Amino acid sequence: MKKRIYRVRTQYIFEGVFEVVGESREEARQKVIQDCGMVMGGNIQSTLPDEEINWAFSTQPEVRTGQITVQEEQTK
């Protein structure tokens, strides 16, 4: 039987909270959008000073799969 290569559309969803210091909701929102994130294969990160940020995230993401398509058949 020939093996095939499949493309599986996948989402990893990490959910948590960032606690940031700000003068308004919009400022807090902008700080999270601009200064906080996650590095693939790494950790939650922020460029904000430690006294302005705290976070709590689950280390186990929700995994969702979607459409699966055949990319090609292998001949080996």
N, C-alpha and C positions, 0 to 999 in steps of 0.2 A: 504494500500500500504506500502510495506517495504521501509524503508529509507536505503540509501547506503552511504558509506564513499567514497569520491572521492579524489584522489591525483591530484592536479592541479600544474603542473610545472610552476613556476613564477619567473620573474626577475624584480627587482626594480632598475632602472637606474637613478642615480643622476649624473648630469653633472655640472661642474663648473671649476674653475681654482685655482691653488695654485701659489702664487708669492713667490719665494724663492731667497735668496741671494746665489750666487755661482760663482766660477771662470770659469765654463764652462757649456754648455748645459747638458753634461753627469753628472756632479756633481749635478746640479739642479734636473735632472731626478732621480738620486739615492737618494737624500734627500727626494723626494716625495714618492718614493717606500718604503724606509726604515722608514721614520719618520712621515708620514702623513696617515690619514685614517678616517674611520667612525665606530662608535660603534653602534651595533644594539640597537635600542631603545634610542640612545643617540645623540650625536652631532658629528660634524666634529672635529677631534683632530689632534694635532701635538706635538711631543716631542722637536721640535726646539724652540729656544728662540723667544720671541715675535718680536724682532727687525729683525729676519731673515725670517719671514713668514707672509703671509696675504692670505686670501682666500675668494672666492665668489662662493656659491653654491645655486642652487634653492632648496627650501624646499619641493617642490612637485616633486616626481620622475615620470619618465615615467614607466608605468607598462605594462609588456608584459606577456601574458600567452601562454603556449604551450600545450603539450600533456596532456590529462585528462584521467586517468584510474580509474576503479573501484577497490578499495582495498578490501572491504568486504561488506556483507549485514548485517544490524543490525536486530535483531529479535524482538526488542521492538516495 
